[in-house]
Amino acid sequence: MKAIFVAYNQAYNQEIVEILEKFGQRGYTKWEDVGGRGSVDGEPHLGNHAWPTQNHALLSVVDDSIVKDLMAALRKQDETYPDLGLRAYVLPVEQAI
């Protein structure tokens, strides 16, 4: 099993959930109103008067067999609208309850 952590512009909210569902992934935990700033470029998403947009973050534990395709779908979403911002990371899951 792997955990996929996705941080994304709040405008992507429905699209990210739809990508998970496309791969049969029902479960996830989501955080809303997450501030952040990209490490390379893009505008900060801080939820204040100067930088009003915000991010959401999502964590989903998935089967190893879908990781490659799921990450490819997330990459495609990011490439479609690069100015919005989306980052995804795959982490090992050693144990789960």
C-alpha positions in Angstrom: 0.0 0.0 0.0 1.0 3.6 -0.6 -0.2 6.9 0.7 -0.7 9.6 -1.9 -0.6 13.1 -0.5 -2.0 15.8 -2.8 -1.8 19.6 -2.2 -3.8 21.6 -4.7 -5.5 24.9 -5.5 -9.0 24.9 -4.0 -10.4 25.3 -7.6 -9.4 21.6 -8.2 -11.6 20.3 -5.4 -14.1 18.2 -7.4 -11.6 17.2 -10.1 -9.2 15.6 -7.6 -12.1 13.5 -6.0 -13.2 12.5 -9.5 -9.7 11.3 -10.4 -9.7 9.1 -7.2 -13.1 7.7 -8.0 -12.0 6.9 -11.6 -9.5 4.5 -10.1 -12.0 3.0 -7.7 -10.6 4.8 -4.7 -13.4 5.8 -2.3 -11.5 6.7 0.8 -9.5 9.8 1.6 -9.0 12.5 4.2 -9.1 16.1 3.1 -8.0 19.3 4.7 -9.4 22.6 3.5 -8.0 26.2 3.8 -4.4 25.1 3.7 -1.9 27.9 3.0 1.2 27.4 1.0 3.7 28.6 -1.6 5.4 26.6 -4.3 9.1 26.0 -4.2 9.8 27.0 -7.8 7.2 29.5 -9.1 3.6 30.4 -8.9 1.7 32.7 -6.5 1.3 32.0 -2.8 -2.0 30.6 -1.7 -2.4 32.1 1.8 -6.0 33.1 2.2 -5.3 36.8 3.0 -6.0 40.1 1.3 -2.7 40.0 -0.6 -2.9 36.4 -1.6 -6.6 35.3 -1.4 -6.6 31.9 -2.9 -6.0 28.8 -0.7 -5.1 25.2 -1.1 -6.7 22.0 -0.1 -4.8 18.8 0.8 -5.9 15.2 0.5 -4.4 12.0 1.7 -5.5 8.6 0.3 -4.1 5.2 0.9 -4.2 3.2 -2.3 -3.2 -0.2 -3.6 0.3 -0.4 -5.2 -1.3 -1.5 -8.5 -3.0 1.9 -9.2 -0.2 4.3 -8.1 1.5 4.8 -11.4 -1.8 5.5 -13.3 -3.2 7.6 -10.6 -0.1 9.8 -10.5 -0.2 10.1 -14.3 -3.8 11.3 -14.1 -2.8 13.9 -11.4 0.1 15.0 -13.5 -2.2 15.4 -16.5 -4.5 17.6 -14.4 -1.6 19.7 -13.3 -0.3 20.1 -16.9 -3.8 21.1 -18.1 -3.9 24.1 -15.7 -0.3 24.7 -14.5 -1.1 28.2 -13.0 -3.4 26.7 -10.4 -0.8 24.5 -8.8 -0.9 20.8 -7.8 1.7 18.7 -6.1 1.4 15.0 -5.3 3.7 12.7 -3.4 3.8 8.9 -2.9 4.7 7.6 0.5 5.1 4.1 1.8 2.5 2.7 4.2 4.1 0.3 6.6 1.0 -0.4 8.8 -2.6 0.6 8.8 -5.6 0.0 11.1 
